[in-house]
Amino acid sequence: MALALLIAMSVAPTDTSQAAAHNHLGGHESAYFRRAAAQPVDWYPWGSEAFKRAKELDRPILLDVGAIWCPWCDLMDRDTYTNPETADYINQHFVAVKVDFDASPQLVGQLQRAQAVLNLPAGLPLTSFITPEGKLYFGAGYLPSEGKGDKESFKDAAAQALKQYANKQKINEDSFQLEIAK
């Protein structure tokens, strides 16, 4: 019996490209998180672990705020975050964080106010770009994986965010400092 278990363990698949192996949302009670747990993006929940990781890697945080009942959030999850090419781009350039609108109303309110102050879209889905120090400096709403009509693609918006992230002086002048968990 022990030998069979050992053999089964040694031939078990080791494909680490599966989302569940990379994603930090598994096991959460939130239906929104459970739906995202299968996505190829390396999502973290909001918290100090994500900000610490962003500091270690010197990467901005991509923050996605959504809700299980939001049709545009569902569309962005299906169209953008399940796209393997887009997910690879996110995983290479950002620390990705998900926030459930229904589970974190105070945080979401702060994020929406911050984006409104910066004259950025503040509805759902809420897509924010934040420094590891908690400065919200760029944001958008729904971003498709491919540009559609007047909607720029996720990659185009993310490239703008990365370009802005490289200009620390501008971020210090034109950003909104969030209260973040330490």
GUVOVEX-342757 format. One record per residue: residue number from 1; chain; x, y, z of N, C-alpha, C in turn. Coordinates in steps of 0.2 Angstrom, whole numbers, plus 5000, padded with zeros to 4 digits. Example, Ala and Ser with C-alpha at 12.3 -4.5 7.8 and 13.67 -1.06 7.14 Angstrom:
% residues 2
(1 'A' (5066 4972 5039) (5062 4978 5039) (5066 4984 5039))
(2 'A' (5064 4989 5035) (5068 4995 5036) (5064 5000 5039))
% end
This chain:
% residues 182
(1 'A' (5004 4994 5000) (5000 5000 5000) (5004 5006 5000))
(2 'A' (5009 5006 5004) (5014 5012 5005) (5018 5013 4998))
(3 'A' (5020 5007 4995) (5023 5008 4989) (5019 5011 4983))
(4 'A' (5013 5009 4983) (5008 5011 4978) (5007 5019 4979))
(5 'A' (5007 5021 4985) (5006 5028 4986) (5012 5032 4984))
(6 'A' (5018 5029 4986) (5024 5032 4984) (5025 5033 4976))
(7 'A' (5023 5027 4973) (5023 5027 4965) (5018 5032 4963))
(8 'A' (5012 5032 4965) (5007 5037 4963) (5010 5044 4964))
(9 'A' (5013 5046 4969) (5015 5052 4971) (5021 5054 4966))
(10 'A' (5025 5049 4964) (5031 5051 4960) (5029 5052 4953))
(11 'A' (5023 5049 4951) (5021 5050 4944) (5015 5055 4943))
(12 'A' (5014 5058 4949) (5009 5063 4949) (5011 5069 4944))
(13 'A' (5006 5072 4941) (5008 5078 4936) (5011 5084 4940))
(14 'A' (5016 5086 4937) (5020 5092 4941) (5019 5098 4937))
(15 'A' (5014 5099 4933) (5013 5105 4928) (5012 5111 4933))
(16 'A' (5017 5115 4934) (5015 5121 4938) (5012 5127 4934))
(17 'A' (5011 5126 4928) (5008 5131 4924) (5000 5132 4926))
(18 'A' (4997 5127 4929) (4990 5127 4931) (4989 5133 4936))
(19 'A' (4984 5136 4935) (4982 5142 4939) (4982 5141 4946))
(20 'A' (4979 5135 4948) (4978 5134 4956) (4985 5133 4959))
(21 'A' (4990 5131 4955) (4997 5131 4958) (5000 5138 4960))
(22 'A' (4998 5143 4956) (5001 5149 4956) (4997 5155 4960))
(23 'A' (4991 5153 4961) (4986 5158 4963) (4985 5158 4971))
(24 'A' (4984 5163 4974) (4984 5164 4981) (4977 5165 4984))
(25 'A' (4972 5164 4979) (4965 5165 4981) (4961 5158 4983))
(26 'A' (4964 5153 4982) (4961 5146 4984) (4959 5146 4991))
(27 'A' (4954 5143 4993) (4952 5142 5000) (4948 5148 5003))
(28 'A' (4947 5154 4999) (4944 5159 5002) (4936 5158 5001))
(29 'A' (4932 5161 5006) (4925 5160 5006) (4922 5164 5000))
(30 'A' (4925 5170 4998) (4922 5174 4993) (4921 5171 4987))
(31 'A' (4914 5171 4984) (4913 5168 4978) (4917 5171 4972))
(32 'A' (4918 5178 4973) (4922 5181 4968) (4929 5179 4968))
(33 'A' (4932 5177 4973) (4939 5175 4974) (4939 5167 4971))
(34 'A' (4934 5164 4973) (4934 5157 4971) (4933 5156 4963))
(35 'A' (4930 5161 4960) (4929 5161 4953) (4936 5163 4950))
(36 'A' (4940 5167 4953) (4946 5169 4950) (4952 5164 4952))
(37 'A' (4951 5160 4957) (4956 5155 4959) (4958 5151 4953))
(38 'A' (4954 5150 4948) (4956 5146 4942) (4959 5149 4937))
(39 'A' (4960 5156 4937) (4963 5160 4932) (4970 5159 4932))
(40 'A' (4974 5160 4926) (4981 5159 4926) (4985 5165 4929))
(41 'A' (4981 5171 4931) (4985 5176 4934) (4987 5174 4941))
(42 'A' (4992 5176 4944) (4995 5175 4951) (4992 5180 4955))
(43 'A' (4985 5179 4957) (4982 5184 4961) (4983 5183 4968))
(44 'A' (4984 5188 4972) (4984 5189 4979) (4978 5192 4982))
(45 'A' (4976 5191 4988) (4971 5195 4991) (4974 5201 4993))
(46 'A' (4970 5207 4994) (4973 5213 4997) (4976 5211 5004))
(47 'A' (4982 5214 5005) (4985 5213 5011) (4993 5214 5011))
(48 'A' (4996 5213 5017) (5003 5215 5017) (5007 5210 5013))
(49 'A' (5005 5204 5012) (5009 5199 5008) (5010 5202 5001))
(50 'A' (5005 5204 4998) (5005 5207 4991) (5010 5213 4991))
(51 'A' (5009 5218 4996) (5013 5224 4995) (5021 5222 4997))
(52 'A' (5022 5217 5001) (5029 5215 5002) (5032 5212 4996))
(53 'A' (5028 5208 4993) (5030 5205 4986) (5032 5210 4981))
(54 'A' (5027 5215 4980) (5029 5221 4976) (5035 5224 4977))
(55 'A' (5036 5226 4984) (5043 5229 4986) (5049 5225 4984))
(56 'A' (5048 5218 4985) (5054 5214 4984) (5055 5214 4976))
(57 'A' (5050 5214 4972) (5051 5213 4965) (5052 5220 4962))
(58 'A' (5051 5226 4965) (5050 5232 4963) (5045 5233 4957))
(59 'A' (5039 5230 4958) (5034 5230 4953) (5028 5234 4956))
(60 'A' (5024 5237 4951) (5018 5240 4953) (5013 5235 4955))
(61 'A' (5008 5236 4958) (5002 5232 4960) (4997 5233 4955))
(62 'A' (4994 5228 4952) (4988 5228 4948) (4982 5226 4952))
(63 'A' (4978 5231 4954) (4972 5229 4958) (4966 5229 4954))
(64 'A' (4962 5223 4955) (4956 5222 4952) (4951 5222 4957))
(65 'A' (4946 5226 4957) (4940 5226 4962) (4934 5224 4958))
(66 'A' (4931 5219 4960) (4925 5217 4956) (4920 5214 4961))
(67 'A' (4914 5211 4958) (4909 5208 4962) (4906 5202 4958))
(68 'A' (4904 5197 4961) (4902 5191 4958) (4895 5193 4954))
(69 'A' (4892 5198 4956) (4885 5200 4953) (4886 5205 4947))
(70 'A' (4892 5207 4946) (4894 5212 4941) (4895 5209 4934))
(71 'A' (4891 5211 4929) (4892 5208 4923) (4898 5210 4919))
(72 'A' (4900 5216 4920) (4907 5219 4917) (4913 5216 4921))
(73 'A' (4912 5214 4927) (4918 5211 4931) (4918 5204 4928))
(74 'A' (4913 5200 4927) (4913 5194 4924) (4916 5194 4917))
(75 'A' (4914 5199 4913) (4917 5199 4906) (4924 5200 4906))
(76 'A' (4926 5205 4911) (4934 5206 4911) (4937 5200 4914))
(77 'A' (4934 5196 4918) (4938 5190 4921) (4938 5185 4915))
(78 'A' (4933 5184 4911) (4933 5179 4906) (4937 5181 4900))
(79 'A' (4936 5188 4898) (4940 5190 4892) (4947 5192 4893))
(80 'A' (4949 5195 4899) (4955 5197 4900) (4960 5193 4904))
(81 'A' (4957 5191 4910) (4961 5188 4915) (4962 5180 4914))
(82 'A' (4958 5177 4909) (4959 5170 4907) (4963 5170 4901))
(83 'A' (4964 5175 4898) (4968 5175 4892) (4976 5174 4894))
(84 'A' (4978 5168 4891) (4985 5166 4893) (4991 5171 4892))
(85 'A' (4990 5174 4886) (4995 5179 4885) (4995 5185 4889))
(86 'A' (4989 5188 4891) (4988 5193 4895) (4990 5191 4902))
(87 'A' (4988 5185 4904) (4990 5183 4911) (4998 5183 4912))
(88 'A' (5001 5180 4907) (5008 5180 4907) (5011 5187 4908))
(89 'A' (5008 5192 4904) (5011 5199 4904) (5010 5202 4911))
(90 'A' (5004 5200 4914) (5003 5203 4921) (5008 5199 4926))
(91 'A' (5008 5193 4925) (5013 5189 4930) (5020 5192 4929))
(92 'A' (5022 5194 4924) (5029 5196 4922) (5030 5203 4925))
(93 'A' (5025 5208 4925) (5026 5215 4926) (5023 5218 4932))
(94 'A' (5018 5214 4935) (5014 5216 4941) (5014 5211 4946))
(95 'A' (5012 5214 4952) (5009 5209 4958) (5002 5210 4957))
(96 'A' (4998 5205 4956) (4991 5206 4955) (4987 5205 4961))
(97 'A' (4982 5209 4963) (4978 5209 4969) (4971 5209 4967))
(98 'A' (4967 5205 4970) (4960 5205 4969) (4956 5208 4975))
(99 'A' (4951 5212 4975) (4947 5214 4980) (4940 5212 4979))
(100 'A' (4936 5209 4983) (4929 5208 4982) (4925 5214 4985))
(101 'A' (4922 5217 4980) (4918 5223 4982) (4913 5222 4988))
(102 'A' (4910 5216 4988) (4905 5215 4994) (4909 5213 5000))
(103 'A' (4915 5211 5000) (4918 5209 5006) (4922 5214 5010))
(104 'A' (4924 5220 5006) (4928 5225 5008) (4925 5232 5006))
(105 'A' (4919 5234 5009) (4916 5240 5007) (4920 5246 5009))
(106 'A' (4923 5246 5014) (4927 5252 5016) (4933 5253 5012))
(107 'A' (4937 5248 5010) (4943 5248 5006) (4940 5250 4999))
(108 'A' (4935 5247 4996) (4933 5249 4990) (4931 5256 4990))
(109 'A' (4927 5259 4995) (4926 5266 4995) (4932 5270 4995))
(110 'A' (4937 5269 4998) (4943 5272 4998) (4946 5272 4991))
(111 'A' (4946 5266 4988) (4949 5266 4981) (4945 5270 4976))
(112 'A' (4938 5270 4977) (4934 5273 4972) (4935 5281 4973))
(113 'A' (4935 5283 4979) (4937 5290 4980) (4943 5292 4977))
(114 'A' (4949 5288 4978) (4955 5290 4976) (4955 5290 4968))
(115 'A' (4952 5286 4965) (4952 5286 4958) (4948 5292 4955))
(116 'A' (4942 5294 4959) (4938 5300 4957) (4943 5306 4958))
(117 'A' (4946 5307 4964) (4951 5312 4965) (4956 5313 4959))
(118 'A' (4958 5308 4957) (4963 5308 4951) (4960 5308 4944))
(119 'A' (4953 5309 4944) (4949 5310 4938) (4950 5303 4934))
(120 'A' (4949 5298 4937) (4950 5291 4934) (4943 5288 4935))
(121 'A' (4941 5283 4930) (4935 5279 4931) (4935 5276 4938))
(122 'A' (4929 5276 4941) (4928 5274 4948) (4922 5269 4949))
(123 'A' (4920 5266 4944) (4915 5261 4944) (4917 5254 4945))
(124 'A' (4913 5249 4943) (4915 5242 4943) (4915 5239 4935))
(125 'A' (4920 5235 4934) (4926 5234 4938) (4931 5240 4939))
(126 'A' (4934 5240 4944) (4939 5245 4946) (4946 5242 4945))
(127 'A' (4949 5245 4940) (4956 5243 4939) (4961 5248 4941))
(128 'A' (4965 5247 4946) (4970 5252 4949) (4977 5250 4948))
(129 'A' (4981 5254 4948) (4988 5253 4948) (4991 5257 4953))
(130 'A' (4995 5253 4958) (4997 5256 4964) (5004 5254 4965))
(131 'A' (5008 5259 4968) (5015 5258 4970) (5015 5253 4976))
(132 'A' (5021 5250 4977) (5022 5245 4983) (5021 5249 4989))
(133 'A' (5022 5256 4989) (5021 5260 4995) (5014 5262 4996))
(134 'A' (5009 5260 4991) (5002 5262 4992) (5000 5268 4989))
(135 'A' (5003 5270 4984) (5001 5276 4980) (4998 5274 4974))
(136 'A' (4991 5276 4973) (4987 5274 4967) (4989 5280 4962))
(137 'A' (4991 5278 4957) (4993 5283 4952) (4990 5282 4945))
(138 'A' (4987 5277 4943) (4984 5276 4937) (4978 5271 4938))
(139 'A' (4973 5272 4934) (4967 5267 4934) (4962 5267 4928))
(140 'A' (4958 5263 4928) (4953 5262 4923) (4947 5258 4925))
(141 'A' (4943 5257 4921) (4937 5252 4922) (4938 5246 4919))
(142 'A' (4933 5244 4915) (4934 5238 4911) (4939 5238 4905))
(143 'A' (4943 5234 4905) (4949 5234 4900) (4949 5227 4896))
(144 'A' (4946 5226 4890) (4946 5220 4886) (4954 5218 4885))
(145 'A' (4954 5211 4883) (4961 5209 4881) (4963 5212 4875))
(146 'A' (4959 5213 4870) (4960 5216 4864) (4956 5223 4864))
(147 'A' (4959 5228 4861) (4955 5234 4860) (4949 5233 4856))
(148 'A' (4943 5237 4859) (4937 5236 4855) (4934 5243 4855))
(149 'A' (4933 5245 4849) (4930 5252 4848) (4934 5257 4851))
(150 'A' (4931 5261 4856) (4934 5266 4860) (4938 5263 4866))
(151 'A' (4937 5257 4867) (4940 5254 4873) (4947 5252 4872))
(152 'A' (4952 5254 4875) (4959 5252 4874) (4960 5245 4877))
(153 'A' (4965 5242 4875) (4966 5235 4877) (4969 5235 4884))
(154 'A' (4969 5230 4888) (4972 5229 4894) (4979 5230 4894))
(155 'A' (4982 5227 4889) (4990 5228 4888) (4992 5235 4887))
(156 'A' (4988 5239 4883) (4989 5246 4881) (4989 5250 4888))
(157 'A' (4984 5249 4892) (4983 5253 4898) (4989 5251 4903))
(158 'A' (4990 5244 4903) (4995 5242 4908) (5002 5245 4906))
(159 'A' (5003 5245 4899) (5010 5248 4897) (5010 5255 4899))
(160 'A' (5005 5259 4899) (5005 5266 4901) (5006 5266 4909))
(161 'A' (5003 5261 4912) (5004 5261 4919) (5012 5260 4921))
(162 'A' (5015 5255 4917) (5022 5254 4918) (5026 5260 4917))
(163 'A' (5025 5263 4911) (5028 5269 4909) (5028 5275 4915))
(164 'A' (5022 5275 4918) (5021 5280 4923) (5025 5278 4929))
(165 'A' (5025 5271 4931) (5028 5269 4937) (5036 5270 4936))
(166 'A' (5039 5270 4930) (5046 5272 4930) (5047 5279 4932))
(167 'A' (5042 5284 4931) (5043 5291 4933) (5041 5292 4940))
(168 'A' (5046 5290 4945) (5044 5291 4952) (5042 5298 4954))
(169 'A' (5046 5303 4951) (5044 5310 4953) (5037 5312 4952))
(170 'A' (5035 5310 4946) (5028 5311 4944) (5023 5308 4948))
(171 'A' (5025 5302 4950) (5020 5298 4954) (5020 5301 4961))
(172 'A' (5025 5304 4964) (5025 5307 4970) (5021 5314 4970))
(173 'A' (5020 5317 4964) (5016 5323 4963) (5009 5321 4962))
(174 'A' (5008 5316 4958) (5001 5315 4955) (4998 5308 4957))
(175 'A' (4998 5307 4963) (4995 5300 4966) (4991 5301 4972))
(176 'A' (4988 5296 4974) (4984 5296 4980) (4986 5291 4985))
(177 'A' (4989 5293 4991) (4991 5288 4996) (4986 5285 4999))
(178 'A' (4986 5278 4998) (4981 5274 5001) (4983 5271 5008))
(179 'A' (4978 5270 5013) (4980 5266 5019) (4981 5259 5017))
(180 'A' (4987 5256 5018) (4988 5249 5017) (4990 5245 5023))
(181 'A' (4988 5239 5023) (4990 5235 5028) (4998 5234 5029))
(182 'A' (5000 5234 5034) (5008 5233 5035) (5009 5226 5038))
% end
